Amino acid sequence: MAKAPTDLRSLARSHTDTAVKTLASIMNMSDAPHAARVSAAAHLLDRGWGKPKQPVTGGDEDDRPLKIEQIQRVIIDPTNTNREGTEAAT
């Protein structure tokens, strides 16, 4: 994603106070749709406290975080037709 020009970023940030007040206003409107209120509250929390960390797990049946045991870099000679071994001969 391309970075926004500094002047555009500065212009957008100049509306922070109004944007936060608008989100708080929507969140507090008892007659606003529930989805709008929840969305406004979530946006306020994300900006104030940061988004919650999303752990990477091994799948539905395994909720433990994935652990990388080993990273191995192997260089293969593309002209070698011997598929049994991938390591170069010494």
Rosetta silent file (secondary structure, phi, psi, omega in degrees, C-alpha in Angstrom):
SEQUENCE: MAKAPTDLRSLARSHTDTAVKTLASIMNMSDAPHAARVSAAAHLLDRGWGKPKQPVTGGDEDDRPLKIEQIQRVIIDPTNTNREGTEAAT
SCORE:     score description
SCORE:     0.000 S_00000001
   1 L     0.000  133.187 -179.737    0.000    0.000    0.000 S_00000001
   2 L   -73.040  146.119  178.530    1.378    3.406   -0.961 S_00000001
   3 L   -74.807  142.750  176.768    2.006    5.920    1.778 S_00000001
   4 L   -74.453  142.071  176.472   -0.329    8.888    1.924 S_00000001
   5 L   -57.352  146.410 -176.482    1.368   12.224    1.279 S_00000001
   6 H   -54.198  -40.850 -178.501    2.240   13.985    4.522 S_00000001
   7 H   -66.489  -36.003  177.446   -0.150   16.861    3.839 S_00000001
   8 H   -68.468  -43.066  177.859   -3.076   14.458    3.264 S_00000001
   9 H   -61.499  -43.258  179.747   -2.232   12.533    6.425 S_00000001
  10 H   -63.852  -41.313  178.722   -2.002   15.790    8.363 S_00000001
  11 H   -62.756  -44.627  179.388   -5.356   16.962    6.960 S_00000001
  12 H   -63.269  -41.995 -179.555   -7.023   13.670    7.941 S_00000001
  13 H   -66.866  -24.778  179.182   -5.520   13.829   11.424 S_00000001
  14 L   -67.459  -14.375  179.018   -6.863   17.335   11.895 S_00000001
  15 L   -99.230    9.066 -176.546  -10.352   15.760   11.981 S_00000001
  16 H   -57.319  -48.434 -176.875   -9.482   13.289   14.751 S_00000001
  17 H   -58.887  -46.815  179.749  -11.357   15.135   17.494 S_00000001
  18 H   -64.809  -40.977 -179.040  -14.551   15.380   15.425 S_00000001
  19 H   -63.872  -43.703  179.785  -14.284   11.745   14.291 S_00000001
  20 H   -65.340  -41.705  177.967  -13.877   10.451   17.843 S_00000001
  21 H   -63.391  -37.848  178.631  -16.793   12.575   19.043 S_00000001
  22 H   -65.262  -45.621  178.104  -18.923   11.260   16.161 S_00000001
  23 H   -61.387  -42.896  179.325  -18.087    7.647   16.988 S_00000001
  24 H   -64.393  -38.087  179.335  -18.844    8.251   20.669 S_00000001
  25 H   -64.235  -45.073  178.614  -22.127    9.922   19.736 S_00000001
  26 H   -63.283  -43.220 -179.740  -23.206    6.974   17.557 S_00000001
  27 H   -59.695  -35.874 -176.207  -22.172    4.517   20.272 S_00000001
  28 H   -88.981   -4.514  179.378  -24.331    6.368   22.814 S_00000001
  29 L   -75.740  112.952 -178.813  -27.445    6.721   20.590 S_00000001
  30 L   -68.942  -23.754 -179.489  -30.025    4.351   22.054 S_00000001
  31 L   -94.367    0.857  177.313  -32.101    4.487   18.849 S_00000001
  32 L   -75.824  151.507  177.499  -29.153    3.733   16.523 S_00000001
  33 L   -57.601  143.227 -178.811  -28.947    0.232   15.026 S_00000001
  34 H   -55.547  -39.614 -178.494  -27.081   -2.178   17.290 S_00000001
  35 H   -62.231  -39.053  178.987  -24.550   -2.910   14.543 S_00000001
  36 H   -67.195  -40.239 -179.896  -23.684    0.790   14.239 S_00000001
  37 H   -66.552  -43.544  179.378  -23.270    1.136   18.005 S_00000001
  38 H   -64.801  -43.369  179.822  -21.059   -1.954   18.240 S_00000001
  39 H   -61.894  -44.106  179.136  -18.978   -0.848   15.268 S_00000001
  40 H   -62.743  -44.068  179.344  -18.472    2.629   16.748 S_00000001
  41 H   -62.689  -43.116 -179.632  -17.493    1.162   20.119 S_00000001
  42 H   -63.106  -42.273  179.032  -15.057   -1.267   18.484 S_00000001
  43 H   -63.627  -40.603  178.024  -13.432    1.517   16.478 S_00000001
  44 H   -63.496  -45.580  179.245  -13.001    3.629   19.595 S_00000001
  45 H   -63.418  -42.298  179.587  -11.452    0.740   21.512 S_00000001
  46 H   -60.342  -40.783 -178.125   -9.142   -0.157   18.595 S_00000001
  47 H   -76.759  -31.857 -179.697   -7.842    3.384   18.374 S_00000001
  48 H   -81.920  -35.867 -173.521   -7.521    3.846   22.103 S_00000001
  49 H  -120.745   -6.880 -176.680   -6.052    0.472   23.059 S_00000001
  50 L    87.168  156.772  179.769   -4.953   -1.107   19.769 S_00000001
  51 L   -73.666  145.469  178.461   -6.453   -4.126   18.063 S_00000001
  52 L   -64.695  146.391  178.083   -6.344   -7.394   19.996 S_00000001
  53 L   -68.754  139.796  178.785   -3.586   -9.805   18.966 S_00000001
  54 L  -107.119  104.649 -179.552   -4.794  -12.671   16.776 S_00000001
  55 L   -69.373  145.445  176.128   -2.895  -15.853   17.641 S_00000001
  56 L   -94.075  124.778 -178.591   -2.060  -18.224   14.814 S_00000001
  57 E  -117.118  170.149 -176.637   -3.107  -21.772   15.683 S_00000001
  58 E   -78.543   -5.463 -179.422   -2.635  -25.158   14.110 S_00000001
  59 E   141.273  178.370 -177.542   -6.297  -25.585   13.194 S_00000001
  60 L   -61.296  -38.971 -176.893   -9.739  -26.074   14.721 S_00000001
  61 L   -80.730  -13.457 -176.915   -8.789  -29.242   16.558 S_00000001
  62 E  -130.325  102.325 -176.819   -5.538  -27.787   17.902 S_00000001
  63 E   -88.131    4.640  177.435   -5.788  -24.400   19.586 S_00000001
  64 E   -73.955  145.007  177.276   -2.137  -24.284   20.546 S_00000001
  65 E   -61.836  147.155  176.303   -0.070  -21.606   18.738 S_00000001
  66 L   -67.105  143.696  179.393    2.023  -22.863   15.843 S_00000001
  67 L  -126.756  125.142  177.867    5.671  -23.316   16.677 S_00000001
  68 L   -83.311  118.535 -178.787    8.381  -23.250   14.020 S_00000001
  69 L   -84.781  -42.493 -175.168   10.825  -26.006   14.860 S_00000001
  70 L  -158.389  140.180  172.075   13.325  -25.552   12.027 S_00000001
  71 L  -114.110  128.176 -176.962   13.791  -23.560    8.851 S_00000001
  72 L  -127.216  130.041  177.378   15.950  -25.248    6.247 S_00000001
  73 L  -105.682  122.784 -177.986   17.213  -23.735    3.015 S_00000001
  74 L  -122.078  130.360  176.582   18.098  -26.306    0.338 S_00000001
  75 L   -99.949  126.489 -176.270   19.710  -25.504   -3.000 S_00000001
  76 L  -115.918  136.343  176.546   18.749  -27.939   -5.744 S_00000001
  77 L   -80.907  112.864 -176.956   20.487  -28.378   -9.085 S_00000001
  78 L   -66.570  -18.048  179.487   17.664  -28.132  -11.668 S_00000001
  79 L   -86.112   -9.967  179.657   19.701  -30.150  -14.194 S_00000001
  80 L   -78.602  119.338 -179.286   19.988  -33.116  -11.815 S_00000001
  81 L   -90.104   -4.709  177.741   17.390  -35.705  -12.838 S_00000001
  82 L   -76.781  104.350 -176.076   18.053  -37.857   -9.760 S_00000001
  83 L   -85.137   -9.734 -177.727   14.923  -37.083   -7.673 S_00000001
  84 L   -68.542  -42.536 -179.287   15.889  -39.317   -4.757 S_00000001
  85 L  -113.501  140.681  179.836   18.393  -36.918   -3.227 S_00000001
  86 L  -106.981   -8.827 -179.312   18.098  -33.175   -3.142 S_00000001
  87 L   -86.811  147.416  179.179   21.522  -32.403   -1.698 S_00000001
  88 L   -70.516  147.161  178.692   24.452  -31.675   -3.980 S_00000001
  89 L   -71.031  142.930  179.480   27.129  -34.350   -4.239 S_00000001
  90 L  -100.412    0.000    0.000   30.320  -33.576   -2.336 S_00000001
